[in-house]
Amino acid sequence: MAALAVEVVDLVKHYPTAVAVDGITFSIARGVTAALLGGNGAGKTTTLSILLGLLLPTSGKVRVLGEDMLRQRYRVLPRMNFSSPFVDLPHRLTVRQNLLVYARLYGLPHRLERIEDLARDLQITAFLERPAGKLSAGQKTRVALAKALLNEPELLLLDEPTASLDPDTGDWVRSYLESWRARTRATILMASHNMSEVERLCSDVLMMKAGRIVDRGSPQALIDRYGRTNLEEVFLHIAREPRIELEPAK
Amino acid sequence: MSREIRSSAGRVWAMLLRYLYLLRSSWPRTLELLYWPTLQMLIWGFMSQFLYVNSSYVFRAFGVLLAAVMLWDVLFRGQLGLSMSFLEEMWARNLGHLFVTPLRPYEWVASLLSMSMIRVLLGMMPAALLAIPLYHYSIFSMGLPLVAFFAVLLILGWALGLAICGLILRQGMGAEGLAWTVVFTLSPISCVYYPVSTLPGWLQHVAWTLPSTYVFEGMRAVLFTGIFRTDYLFTALALDVVYIGLGAAVFFIAFNNARRRGALLQMGE
């Protein structure tokens, strides 16, 4: 088993009018919760999309769970999953139908039992028969999480996992993710704007700006390094300091 | 069956199930599938009854217009059925979820083709069956040639549908209108209701490049003379191979291009 969950070397993504990712290199150890942190346009979602195989990079190497993501993504896709509040599940299918379709796509053997277990776990049993389009934001997030956990992923990629959730639901989701990771020893890599969420969940933070990784460390290490009191202040400092993008951290 | 083939078939079935759930979730949509072919059949059935006593062309074979309209619907519904299932994914902004699963693009295409066939059969069968008591005409009396005509037109519909889906992947949802319009450009050149000889000479050359023209000429040959033109069938099938190859190429090139542009996550209304 590879020791690294994610290994990215000199990753570049150019669009005709912009450079989204500008030669980043990083790795994520197995079993940790890491975050890509940065402002809008920093390259977080682009990096996640490349890791998921949804986007082809201009150049660079990407290994996920020991496999070359660019050449052998079908060997690794069954072992990972993804959740984002910005990518909906089909609205007119019920929650159960959606989960059944995805369970089949992952080739799960005991689909019905797996869905029942997850539904109980994520407290979505009451609306399994409801169309996915008729759920509240909090319910949608839990259903999306159920979809993302169907195949018991070794690597879970999350894009803004608690965006547009009220504080209570957001806290519930964070607690769930903490306990799920502790139980399964899976790796989580999330892109987030929510600093308190990152401070609470992540042991490793990669600060991105203008397509580069400009710093990296645990939340506390970053707070100490910049002489701030919380991660939000570190984020603001990096976002507003023009020299930082010129001096990427090694 | 090897494990990989079984897994692949399982994923195709998963996608097919997704479209069947969708169809089941809305009875107006299911009704719409039956509505237009039945309405067309009624209009052309009454028209045929009128022309039967007023036109020597229809008098030679009563079913010539009815069979034409039903076979044309195979081509039209075949293309539309594929494009609609594809558009459902666009409207649902679901590609970002689908393509982080082990689903291969060709498996998705296989499910789109299967769903297209189901939609065509659901739409056509009631109309074809209703024509029997209403006009004492059964399209099934054509026998095996009907199966060949059906297959040729369905494959051409798929080819067109794949190319249209590719264009939508390339151009975005602004191009979705193509799904409802492009097929009609084939109608006048395919000579659905009249012989190829009706067209001006230069357009006849264009017409003979379409598999559909061979089908409708072949259909008239069966109905008027009772002769099944196998030469028409084989030419049509050969052209089908070319068109489905082109349609698939457009689709897969556009799909890979969408991966390069990052459009799979953003594609939607």
Interface residues (C-beta under 8 A of the other chain):
Chain A: Y15 T45 T46 S49 L52 G53 L54 L55 L56 Y74 L77 P78 M80 N81 F82 S84 V87 D88 L89 P90 H91 R92 L93 T94 Q97 L100 V101 Y102 R104 L105 Y106 G107 P131 K147
Chain B: S7 G10 R11 W13 A14 M15 L17 R18 Y21 L22 S25 S26 E88 A92 R93 N94 G96 H97 L98 F99 V100 T101 P102 L103 R104 N256 R259 R260 R261 G262 L264 L265
